């Protein structure tokens, strides 16, 4: 589904002007070590990394071009690593940080942590209709 969209969807093609998509088969060859390094637990897992290989965003699954583009753009826009985002969240929690950290925790199957951040995102979301998206 994603592979077809990546070839033709204008929004995906536009974001790929700002980022490099590097597919890796994490079940064979060098992909096994990459999966271990980045704690890949589900497929497809998408990681937005900087030039040093540090994670800026990560998410599992393809839920359509709008959500995919939004997730990749979040990593392109905010170049802080996930660790830096977690530290920033401690002193100044924002909706964007809560969403990013919730998704990242979920990709590692750290569900308690993920739920904590999703609850915070729901509280930080000013639009009650959108807040309903952050349910447990």
N, C-alpha and C positions, 0 to 999 in steps of 0.2 A: 504494500500500500504506500509506504513512504517512498520507496524507490521510484514508483511511477510519478508521485507528486513532485519529487525533487527534480524530475526532468521537465516538468511542465508548469507547475504552479508559480505564478509570478511573484507572490510574496516570499516563497521559499527561495526562489532564484535571486531575489533582491537581497535577502539576508546572507546568502552565500557569496555575495560580492564583498562582504565584510568579514567573513569567516571561512575557514577551510573545513570541508567535510572529509574525514579520513575514516572510511569504514574498516573495521577489523573483525575478523572471525575469532571470537574469544574461546572457541572450542578446539582450535587446532593451531599448530605451529607457534609462532611468537605471540599469537593472540592469547594463549593460556597465561603467559607471564604478564601481559598487559592487563588481563582481567584480574589477576591477583594484585597487581600494583594499585589498580584503581577500585578494587573491591566491587567488581561487577557481579551482580547477583541475578539479574533478570535481563531478558532480551526483548526488544532492542533497548540498550542503554545508550544514552547520549551524554557526552561529557564536553563541556566547554572548558578548555584549558588555555593557559597563557603560554608564552614561548619557553618557559621553564618546566612545563608539564604540570603546573599546579592547577587544581580544579577551581573554576570560577562559578560554574553552574553544573548541575547534573539532573537528569530525569530519565525515567523508564517509560517506554511505550510511545506510540504515535497516536495522538488523539485528534489529528487533523492539522492542516497547515497553520491556522490561526494560533493555536496553542503552541505548536512547535516553534514558530517564528517568535512568539512572545518569550518563550524560554531561552532561545538562543540570543535574542536581542538583549535580554536581561544580563547575560554574561558578557556580551560585547560592551554594553553601556557601563556596567559596574565592574571594573577590572580588579576589584579586591578578591583575594582568595576566599574560599569558604571559611577557613579559619579566621581570617580578618573580618569577614562578615559576622561571624559568631561573636567576636570580641566587640564589634561595633554595636551589635544588637543588645549586648549587656548594658551599655550606657545610653543608647538611644534607639529603642525598638521602633522599627518602621514596618509598614505593610510589606514593602518589597523585600526587606530582609527576612521577615517571618515566612513569607511564601518561599523564598529561595532556600532557607534552612529547613523548612518542612519537607520540601521535595527532596533535598539532598539526604536528609535522614531516612526518608522512605526508600530511597534507592539502595541504602545499606541495610534495609530491613530493621532499622532502629525505630520501631513503630511508636514506642512511648514518647521518644523525643519528637518524632514527626507530629504526633497528635498535639503535643504541647505547643509547637509552633503554629499548627493549623488553628488551634483555639485562639491563639494570640492574633493571628491574621483575621479571624472572624471579628474579634473585638476592635481591631484597628481599621477594618473596612468601613468607610462612612456610608456606603450604599447597602441597605439591608437586603436587597435582592441579590447582590453579589456576595454578601457575607454568607448567605446560605450555601454557597459553593464550598465553604470550609467547614464541612461537617466531619464528625469522627467516624 
